[in-house]
């Protein structure tokens, strides 16, 4: 962990956030004991030093603040398009700051469990997270809009909504209560619908099907008769192979191939209408962010944009080759029927409306989000869709 | 021009590229005389100074290089999604460098004509350009692949090809002979097919049609019988209104609305199959870039990624509202027929093959590009297209 070693060189300075940093260390030590008992985490706390304090120059002119942050990811390094985008963020911050703004990137479980990133930011275990907002809909259900909802926005629509359509501002209002800033953090593209032992020709075929599908998608599947199963990612393959489940969804060819589902079942459905354009999220401790030098704030804002674009481009370049390998291995790629999707959409829209009726925060996002979706669909169905249908027609 | 005023404060330093900078000034003075006769351009040359030379500190430790560059855009400020992305780049470089890396952003004609950006980089008039590589296919025809070719890659495919599919490396080989580095610089999305006085129901309706359509798209239209007209952007509206032309293409609703074509003719066709995912390009003087401090190189690389993503998101958010306004104003939005597009595609593929047969540089890109397109289409026709067709069906 070379970042930590180097962090050990930094010295503290009363002009800086050193006092705060001492508190961080105590908190980190506590968390380390609670979670892992490891040494070294304390060294990764925010550290600020006079970059040239040894040579007698005036400190007001020559001090260069040093920042060392920890980032925890919800995604293991094997999901390299996702994990790699956090690594790219860290590399760029280091490069742009001449090594003064260092972020160490950690896999889930190393310091923080995969779905506790928001908690870890709040209690100061880490300063940055790379995660998906819909993991935290148990806290505030409307956070799902920051990632995706079934039959929601496709990837470019989701990014346009977040960055240019008022989405980020609505999501920021929610995260304010957690002391967290959220930055769009990369899109997988429209996901696949997952792996099924037997073909699914109609909604009737879903009745009683044991499928691993978490979240809102699982709620919709349950409304269609599916027996929804939840289990950690590491147990899915065995469950599929031993027929404890009949189906599972994951991401898309590039990631799914690694988990080997195609060795257990052969029917690979599309599209994943419950995850039509999921955008991950970089989360930052707001107080720490606002205490950064303005140049570092700007570096962070810019570098997360690159990281997000990078992730999409990796998926868009890698999925085609992975799909071809899967097909060559005998996988049957099949579309969900229009009937199935229509029933699923009806169930989804009813659920969206019900949630909004019960929850003003949800309603506050749903209404403008639906208006954006309607306008955006009316544009994308034109030049974009007509070109796609001509250039790469679906048989 | 406050950037220029501030540049006047910088001082030169023999350790730096000051000698080179003096040459730049001479060149700039010459260009200024040739092109505009303006003062001030000389001040914008690369300038490097000891940031703290006045206080006696050791220069090896305390020097902060200052860089002032000029960027010329091919796109006027009225095309604010395009021009604004260059402004965003400049703002971010200034923020991230605490004001040490300054790029002044200039409209076409201010120092450099719109389609002479590559020349202006070569002769040192500017250090950065924001343009489209296909404007320079008169120099090397294969540069068109850096932007788009008819029936080529859709926007996400084009970005995946450039960043993750080997595209940038192939384009870089061409630009190396010009001493220029190229960075993908923003996508408009699939463009519209343009404005037609009368409906175009078949290929027969194209015979003799006087249409303003430049470049490769114009070549294909000519093969289909169109009488291709070329004229500057500023003359199109009048030519359309006075019936000197029957049709024109431009970009998409957000930009086309500003030029008022809908006041002259009412048929607005889609898709613009000759520009299915055009990516603009930021170009940089390679020697200047390589002489930058490594942190500034990284800032530039990261900030162009944000600028590119930003441009796409502005178009994706603004086109829907612009399209609605046009429809409300009586515009008839119509699809090109499948027959017309099939004939155009056949002509295009023949031209691509002919160009490659005559030009090894072209062939060197065409072959892997076609392979990428085939693989990518086989993926995008699945989950992405099936979701789009369900979520926003074309009637």
Interface residues (C-beta under 8 A of the other chain):
Chain A: X52 X55 X57 X58 X61 X62 X92 X95 X96 X97 X98 X151 X154 X155 X156 X157 X159 X160 X161 X163 X164 X165 X189 X190 X191 X192 X193 X252 X253 X270 X271 X272 X273 X276 X293 X294 X295 X298 X299 X302 X303 X305 X306 X308 X309 X310 X312 X313 X314 X316 X317 X318 X319 X320 X321 X323 X324 X333 X335 X336 X338 X341 X375 X376 X377 X378 X379 X380 X381 X382 X383 X384 X385 X386 X387 X388 X389 X390 X391 X392 X393 X394
Chain B: X52 X55 X57 X58 X61 X62 X92 X95 X96 X97 X98 X151 X154 X155 X156 X157 X159 X160 X161 X163 X164 X165 X189 X190 X191 X192 X193 X252 X253 X270 X271 X272 X273 X276 X293 X294 X295 X298 X299 X302 X303 X305 X306 X308 X309 X310 X312 X313 X314 X316 X317 X318 X319 X320 X321 X323 X324 X333 X335 X336 X338 X341 X375 X376 X377 X378 X379 X380 X381 X382 X383 X384 X385 X386 X387 X388 X389 X390 X391 X392 X393 X394
